[in-house]
Structures are given as structure tokens and as C-alpha cells.
């Protein structure tokens, strides 16, 4: 289950922009400018979804089908399906892509099927991967990336990644590094929860660190014009919803700010509203006090605004809730994961509510909480009454080590 992307809300329409003036060229655009050199004369499989498109909105499916000398023969879809509307955790089966007549294989299918099978790969000369991810470990697209690399390597099929920007930027590294004991499909690689790499860079690291059994013949078609310091707004690229509850770039930025909080429960994090992950609240919380308390903590690049709301579905359906809206003002540098724990501190101080202790007393399972965090260290710290500064400080050694470990796989200044 992709823990932080529940729900079945309809995707919002994508506002397209003219390519002229966009400072970043996507990997699919760079490939087109190279006349599809690495694909010409080959039978191509494509792992993609609704996010696989250029700055003008043209899909990579259409571009490959029209490319001279390129024969697109099969499509593969990750969790949420090819159009991104399948609810999180819901498997779907193989089918035929009606607009093209191509076979459409599920990489989130019954069985469970989480990687291409030998039958799916039969007849392919090369596999292409293009998915926009969110820059956090508990998002299954990057697990699909590595699993597909492994399967293609075993079949002797080269693998091409069309690179895309990390919406959280390339500088921020934040959170616990995955403990292999908690490896799962929502946390497969030994990286921090926020890892600050593009999918192409991460593919290089997965391959180079031998995190997969079979090392693949990997080509990354890089971005042009992207720098690690860039927030998504700096790229001037349109945001295409990556999954049902990540419909805007603001939702992507806030996804790691409240997702851990949502795994504990006791407060709403906006499911059943138009602002999932961007708000939190409860009937017992004073939104004004909570906003003042969090703003006083001096977290750079983020502000907190009092906000009341009433979800129309889920555990808090039709309840009048009071809380805070999270506004990330400096997307490439603001602390994000840390906010979850500052909110827990605020609940204790302002309302005398220990949300972790209440959840534990109720018998709540923390299995998914540990998988999302990639460790049980966070849960054990909360059980000891650890505050936000204590928990955040506990990540530093792993963060620093990861920054060094990833260095040789980085592609951008």
C-alpha cells in the first residue's frame, strides 16, 4: 500500500504552458532533440502514467509512437494505473490500452505482481521509464523503478530513464535512513525519507550500490537546465497530479509534513477536503494557538495559518475541525518531515494530548508507521516521550552518511 496517497478523488485538469521560456528541459524533450538515438530500430516498452509528458502536455506515449524508427510495443503502469485515478493500494489487472491497441501491463497487479514478468518482457529490445515521483521514500514509483531495472537486467534488456525534476529539490536530505528490517514496497531502498535526488540519479545509485540482484545496462537521459537548488516553481513546468491525493505541487510539498502524523491518527490531515496533507486539525484544537506556537518555533521557509474545515469523508466526516494550514514558502530548503513532530509537540503543550500514547493505548497497530519511517527508532523515541528536537537530531548521522554515499551518483550542480 502506498501509505500516504489514499483516496479516489478525480484528478484536476492540468494547466499547460508554452514550452518557450521554460528553463528546464525534461528527459523526454532531450531524447526528442537527440532524435531518439538510444531507441531507434528497437522494440520499446514504456513504464509511465499520466505524468509522462513534456512541457506542452504531449504524452511520451504519443511522442514515441510518432518517433521515426521507434516501435513502441508495450505499456506498463505503476500503482494508481496509467491515468493515475486508481485508489492507493488497489490492484488492477493487465488490459489493452484502447487508444493505441497496445498491451497495458499492471505493475501493481494481483498476485501480487510488482515487477515485469518474463512473459511481459518477451520481444522487447529496451525498456523506458518515465514517472514523476514526489521525492519521498514512501511513494511506490521508486520501488517500481528498481524492481523493473532488476527484471530487465535478468532478461538482458537495457533500461532507459527519462529524467524528471525532484519536486522537493535536490539539496534537502531529511529523515531516518531505511533500516533493512523494515524493507517493503513503500520503502525499498536504503535512503532517507526525503532523499534529494532525481529518479535518474536514484536509478544510478540503485544500480551502483547493487541494491538489486541483477545490475542493469542503464542509460539516464538527463534534464537540461535543472539545478539542485530549484524548487518546482523555479522550473516553470506544469504540475501533473501524480496520484489521487497529490493533485497540486503544494500537496507534493506538504506530503511529508503531515504524512507521519496521519499514520498516528487523532487528527485529520485533510482527507475528504480539497487540501489533503496541507492542513491538520481536530475538534479539540485551537487553530490560532497552534499556528502561533508553530510559527514561534522559527522553522525557516514555512508558515502556519489558522484554518477550520469539515471533511466530507473518512474518519472525521462531517466534523467541524480547527487547526492549521501549512504553507511552504521556500520549497527547496524548508524542513518538511520535521513538521510532523513539531505538531505532536504542539498537541501536548496546547491541549495536553499525547497522540502517540493515545494511539498506543487504543491498541493501534504501528506496522505501517514503522514501514513509512523505515525504522522502529521513531516509534521507540515517541514511546519514551521524545520531543521534536530530540527525534530530528537522531536523523543527523544517517543523513550525513547518505549525503556522502550518494555523491558519486549525482548528475546536476
N, C-alpha and C positions, 0 to 999 in steps of 0.2 A: 504493500500500500504506500502510495506517495503521501506521506502523512499530512503535509501542510497545504494540500491543494484539493480539499474536498469540494463537493457541491456540483450542481448541474446547471449553473446559470448560463444563459446564452452569451456567446462571445459578442462583444461590442464591435461595431463596424470599425474598420481601420481607416484612418485618415491618411491618405497618401500624400507624398511630397514630390516635387520635381527633383530629379537627380542633380540638376545643376545647383551648385553651391553646397552640396553635402560633402563635408570634409573627409569622411571615411568611406572607402570603397570596400564592400563586403567581399568575402572569398569567392562567392558565386560571380560577382562582377569582374574580379580579377581573372578568374578562369575564362570568362567570356572574352576578355581583352586578349587573352593568350590563345584564342581560337580553340579552346577545349583540348589543348595539346595532350594532356595526360589521359584523355578519354577517347580520342579519335580512333576509329577502327575497332572499338571494343563494345561488348555487350555489357550494359551497365545496370547495376542495382542501385536504388536510391533509398536511404533511410531519411525520412523527412516528415513534416506535418505542415500545418498552416503557416508556420513561421518561416518556412523555406522560400524566401522571395527576395527580390532585390529592392533597392530604394524607391523604385517606381511602383512596386507592388506586384510585379510579374513573378509568377511562381517558377521555381527551379525545375519543377516537372515540365512546364511548358517550354522553358528555355532549352532543356536537354533534348526534348522531343524535336525541337526545331534546329538543333545544332548539326551542321554538316558533318557526316562521318561518325556521329554518335548514335548508338542504338540503345535507347532506354527500354529494358525488357521486364523489370520488376520493381515494385514499390514495397517499402517496409515501413510500418508505423509503430511508434512507441506508445507508452501509456497515454491515454486520452484520445487515441486514434488519429487518423490522418487530418481530420478537421478540428481536432482539439476540443471536442464537446463531450466526449465520454467521461462520466464522473470518475474521480480518483478511486483507484482500487478495483474498478470494474473491468474485468477481462472482456476481450472481444475476439472474434474469430476471423480467419482468413476469408477473403472475399475477392470480388473483381472490382476494380476501380472503373466505375461506369463511364466517366468522361473519356478515358483512354482505352479501356478494354484490357489494361494490364493487370496481372495478378497483384493483389494487395495482401501482403503477409503481415500478420499480427506479431509484434514482439512483446505483446502483453496479453498473451492468449491463454486458453485453458491448458492445463497440463501440470504445472504452468510452463508456457513457452516464453522464455525471456531472452532468447538469442536465436539467430537464424539457424535453422537445421540444415543438414547436408542436402536434403531434398529442395529446400528453398534456394540454396546457393547453386544448385546444378545449372550449368550453362552460363554462369556469369564469368566475365573476364575481370571485372573490377567492381568494388563497392564504394559508393559515395555516401558520406554522412553530412547532413546539414539540418541541425536543430538549434533553435535559440534556447539556451538554458538560462538559469537565473543566478548563477554564481554561488549557489549553496550546495553543500553535500547532500542533504536530504531532498533531492529532486531527481527522479529516476532517469532522466535523459542521459546523465553522465554514466550511470550504470549500464544502460543500453549501449553507450559508446564503447566501453571496454569489452563488454560481452560480445558485441559484434566484431570488434577487432580480433578477439581470440578465435571466434568461429571462422572468420575469413582466413586467418593465418593457418588454421588447421586444414582448410580446404585449398590452400595455396593461392588465395585470391588477394591481390593488392587492395589497400584501403586508402581512400582519399577523404580528408576532412576539409570542407569548405568553411573557413574560419569566420566567426562572428564575435562582436564585442561582448565582454562580460559587463552586464548592466550595473554591477556594483563596483566597476573599475578594476584596475589591475594592481593597485597598491595595498588595499586592505586585506590583511590576513587576520582572522579573528575566530577564537573559539577552540575547543578541545580537538586534538587530532584523533582520528578514529583509532580505537583500541580494537585489534583484530577479533577479539572475543565477541564484539558486537557488530560484526560484519553482517550486512543484509542488503536487500535490493535498494533500500533507501539510504544506504551508507556502505559503499563497497570499497572505496579507496582510502589509503592512509593519508588523508588530507584534513586540514581544519574544516570546521563547519562552513566558514567563509574563506575561500582559498585563493582568490585574486588572480585567476588565470583564465585565458580564453579556452574554448573547447579544443582548439588545435594544440595549444600548449599542454593542456592536460593529457591529450592523447599521446603526445611525445613523452610525457612523464610516465603514463601507464605502461607504455612500451619499453621505455628506457629502464625503469625500475623493475621490470619483469613482474608486474602485478598480475599479468595474465600468463597462462600456461604456455601459449604459443606466441612468440614475438612476431608481429606482422610487418609486412612491407608497407610502410606508412609514408604517405605524402600529405603535407599540410599546404593548402593553397591559402596564403596569408592575407590578412587585411592590409590595406594601404591607408596610411594617414592616422591610424589609431595609436594613441599613447596611453600608458598605464594610468596617467593622472586623469583621464577622461571619465566624466560621468556620462550617462546615456544622453542627457540633453546636449552635451558637447558634440556628439556625433551628428546631430540633427537628422538621425534616421527615424522613420516611423516606428512606433511600438506595435507589434502584432501580439495579441493575447497569447501567452504561452500555454495556458491551461484555464479551466473554467473560473478559477478564483484569482488568477493573475492577469487581469484584463487591462491593466494600465501599468506604466513604468513606476508610478507611485506605489502600486501594490507590490511590484517586484522589490522595490527598495525596502518596503516595510515587512515583507515576508519574514525575514529573520529577526525582526524586532519584537514580534509577538507570538511567533510560532511555538516556541518552547513554553511560553505562558499558556497557550491553548492546550498543550499536552497535559498540563497540570489540572486545568479546569478551575471553576469557581468564579471566573469572569468570562464575559463574552469578548471575543476578538473580532467581532464584526460579521460573522457568517449570518446570512439572512438579511444583509444590508448591501448597499452599493459600495461599501468601503471595507471589504474583508482585509484583515491584517493591519489596516491603517488606524483602527480605533480599538479601544478596550473600555469595558465598563461593567458595572454591577449596580443592583438596586441600592446597595448599602454604601456606595462610594460617593464622595463629594467631588465632582469633577473639577471645580475651581481649586480646591485644596490640593488635589492630586497634581494638577498642572503646575501650580506654584511650587510644590515640593520637587517635582522632577526638573523643572527649569532651574531651580536653585542648585541642582547637582552639577551644573556647568558643563553639560555634555555638548561638545562643540559640533556644529553642523546639524543640530536637530532642535526643534522646539516642540512644546506641548501646549495644546489649546483645549479648554473645557469643551466637552461635546456630549450631548444627550441623544439617545437613539432607541429604536424599538424594532428588534429583529422580527422578520415575518416567517421565520422557520428555525428549526433547531432547538437546542435545549433551552434557549432563552426566548422562545417565540412569544410575541405579544407583550413581553415585559418592558416596562419603562426603565431604561438603564441610564446611569450617569457615569461619565468617565472623561476620557481624553482622546483627542485625535493627535496622532504622531505626524509631524511634518519634517521631512528630511530636507534640509536646505543646502547641504553640501554633500551630494550623493557619493562622491569618490572618497571622502575622508571621515564622515561621521561614524562614530561607534554605533553598531546596529544590534548585534547579538546581546550586547551588554544591557540593552534597554529592558529585556525580559526580567532581568534580575533586579534592576532598579525599581521596576513596577512591583515586584514581590516585596521589596523593602518598603515601598510606599504604602502598600496594603497593611503591613504590620504596624507601621508607625501611625498612620492616619485613622485606621479602622480596627486596629488590634486583631487583624485577620491573618493568620499564618496559612496561606493557601496550600502549601505543600503538606503541612501537618494535617490539615482538614481532609485533604485527598487521601493521605495515607490511612487516617483513622477510618475513613469510609470504606476501606478495602480496595481502593482503586489500583488497578494493575499499572505498573510503571514500565512494562516491557517496551511499549512504543516510545516512551520518553527516553529510555536508555538507547534505543536504536537511533532516534533523532539526534541525540547528543553524541552518539558514537562511543559512549563510555558510561560506566556507573558512577564515576567520580563526582559528577554534578549532583546526582541524586543523593549520594552519601554526604556531600557538603551541605545540601539543604536539610538533610536529616539531622545534621549537627547544629543547625541554626545558622549556617554561614550566610554572611551578608554579601551584597553585590560586589563590593571591592575585593573581598576575600576570594570569591569564586572567579572573578575576572583575572586576578593576579595569578591564579593557579593555571591559567592557559599559557602564560608567557613563555615558559621554557619550550613547550611544544611548538608554539608559533614561531619562535626564533629559529628553532632547528629546521622547521619546514621551509622558512624563507631561504635558508642556505641550500637545502636539499633540492628545491625547485629551480634554483638559479640557472642551471645549465640547460633547462628546457624552455626558457623564456625566449620569445621571438620579437618583443616590442620594447622600445626605450621607455 
